[in-house]
Amino acid sequence: MSKTRINISLDQDLADFAKIFAAENRTSVADVITQYLLSLKRRVEGQSTEKILSHPAFGKAMEEAQAKLRNGTAQWHSYDEVFGD
Protein backbone atom coordinates (compact mmCIF):
# COMPACT_ATOMS: atom_id res chain seq x y z
CA MET A 1 0.00 0.00 0.00
CA SER A 2 1.35 3.42 -0.86
CA LYS A 3 2.09 5.84 1.94
CA THR A 4 1.28 9.49 2.36
CA ARG A 5 2.62 12.14 4.68
CA ILE A 6 0.50 13.72 7.44
CA ASN A 7 1.74 16.59 9.56
CA ILE A 8 0.37 16.80 13.09
CA SER A 9 0.97 19.22 15.95
CA LEU A 10 1.38 17.88 19.49
CA ASP A 11 2.12 19.40 22.85
CA GLN A 12 5.89 19.33 23.39
CA ASP A 13 5.68 16.96 26.36
CA LEU A 14 3.59 14.49 24.37
CA ALA A 15 5.97 14.67 21.39
CA ASP A 16 8.93 14.07 23.72
CA PHE A 17 7.15 11.08 25.26
CA ALA A 18 6.40 9.63 21.81
CA LYS A 19 10.05 9.93 20.77
CA ILE A 20 11.34 8.32 23.97
CA PHE A 21 8.72 5.55 23.84
CA ALA A 22 9.56 4.78 20.21
CA ALA A 23 13.31 4.71 20.89
CA GLU A 24 12.91 2.45 23.92
CA ASN A 25 10.81 0.06 21.83
CA ARG A 26 13.12 0.18 18.80
CA THR A 27 10.51 1.63 16.50
CA SER A 28 9.57 4.99 15.08
CA VAL A 29 6.99 7.54 16.13
CA ALA A 30 5.29 6.96 12.78
CA ASP A 31 5.01 3.22 13.55
CA VAL A 32 3.58 3.94 17.03
CA ILE A 33 0.93 6.20 15.53
CA THR A 34 0.24 3.72 12.72
CA GLN A 35 -0.32 0.89 15.20
CA TYR A 36 -2.62 3.08 17.30
CA LEU A 37 -4.68 4.09 14.26
CA LEU A 38 -4.87 0.49 13.01
CA SER A 39 -6.14 -0.59 16.41
CA LEU A 40 -8.71 2.20 16.41
CA LYS A 41 -9.77 1.30 12.85
CA ARG A 42 -10.22 -2.37 13.78
CA ARG A 43 -12.35 -1.40 16.75
CA VAL A 44 -14.53 0.89 14.66
CA GLU A 45 -14.94 -1.79 12.00
CA GLY A 46 -15.69 -4.47 14.59
CA GLN A 47 -12.47 -6.39 13.96
CA SER A 48 -11.22 -6.38 17.51
CA THR A 49 -7.91 -8.00 18.41
CA GLU A 50 -9.70 -9.82 21.23
CA LYS A 51 -10.00 -12.84 18.92
CA ILE A 52 -6.23 -13.06 18.69
CA LEU A 53 -5.74 -12.49 22.41
CA SER A 54 -8.31 -15.13 23.33
CA HIS A 55 -6.96 -17.78 20.93
CA PRO A 56 -5.70 -20.75 22.99
CA ALA A 57 -2.39 -21.01 21.09
CA PHE A 58 -1.66 -17.32 21.61
CA GLY A 59 -2.49 -17.59 25.31
CA LYS A 60 -0.22 -20.62 25.69
CA ALA A 61 2.65 -18.89 23.85
CA MET A 62 2.31 -15.85 26.13
CA GLU A 63 2.29 -18.03 29.25
CA GLU A 64 5.43 -19.84 28.06
CA ALA A 65 7.20 -16.57 27.34
CA GLN A 66 6.26 -15.17 30.75
CA ALA A 67 7.46 -18.33 32.48
CA LYS A 68 10.84 -18.12 30.72
CA LEU A 69 11.19 -14.49 31.75
CA ARG A 70 10.28 -15.26 35.36
CA ASN A 71 12.59 -18.25 35.78
CA GLY A 72 15.50 -16.73 33.89
CA THR A 73 15.66 -19.23 31.05
CA ALA A 74 14.78 -16.73 28.30
CA GLN A 75 17.51 -16.41 25.68
CA TRP A 76 18.21 -12.80 24.77
CA HIS A 77 19.42 -11.66 21.38
CA SER A 78 20.58 -8.30 20.11
CA TYR A 79 18.50 -6.36 17.64
CA ASP A 80 21.08 -7.03 14.93
CA GLU A 81 21.01 -10.78 15.60
CA VAL A 82 17.27 -10.86 15.14
CA PHE A 83 16.81 -8.39 12.31
CA GLY A 84 20.28 -8.10 10.76
CA ASP A 85 21.77 -4.78 9.89
N, C-alpha and C positions, 0 to 999 in steps of 0.2 A: 504494500500500500504506500502511495506517495505521502510525503510529509509536507507540512506547511508550518510556517513560523507564526507564533502568537506572542505578542508582547503584553506582559501584565505588570501591574504596579502593586507592590506589597509594602507593608510597614517594614522598616529596616530590621527590627528584631525578628520578625517572621522570616525574612529573606536570609538573615544570618543563620537562624535555626535550620532552614532548609538546606543551606550549603553544608553545614556541619553534619547534619543527619545523613545527607547523601554521601559525603566523604567517609564517614564512619561505616557506612554500609556498602562502600565500594560501588557506587552508582552515581548517576547524575541527578541534578534537580529536575531536569526534563523527564527522566525516567520515573522519579517519585511522583510527579504530577500526572504523568501518563497512567501509572498504576492506579492512582486515586480516581482519576476520571473513568478508567475502565471499570473499576469497582462500582462507581456511582451509576454508570451506564447499565451494567448488568442488573443492578438492583431495580432501576427504573423499568427495564425491559423484563423483569421477572426471572432473570437468569442468575439467581443468587449462587454464591460460592459455597453455600451450606451443603449442597449435594457432594461436593468434593470433600469438605471437612467431615461429613458424616459417613463417607465411604469406609467400610471396614479395613480395607488394605491401607488407606491413608492413615487411619487412626493407629493401626498396628505399626506402621513405619515411624510415625511420630513418637509412639511409646518406646520403640527400640532406640531411636536417636536420643531421647531424653535419658533413658537408662544408661547408655554409653557415656553421656555427658556427666551424669551423676556419679558413676562408678569409676570414671577416669580412663575408660578403655577406648574413647573416641580417638581416631587417628586424624591429626591436623595436617593440612597441606597449605602451602602458600598459594596466593592468588595465581602466580605464574605457573605453578605446578598444575593447577586445575584448568586454567584458561589459556595458558601459553602466553607468549608476549608478542 
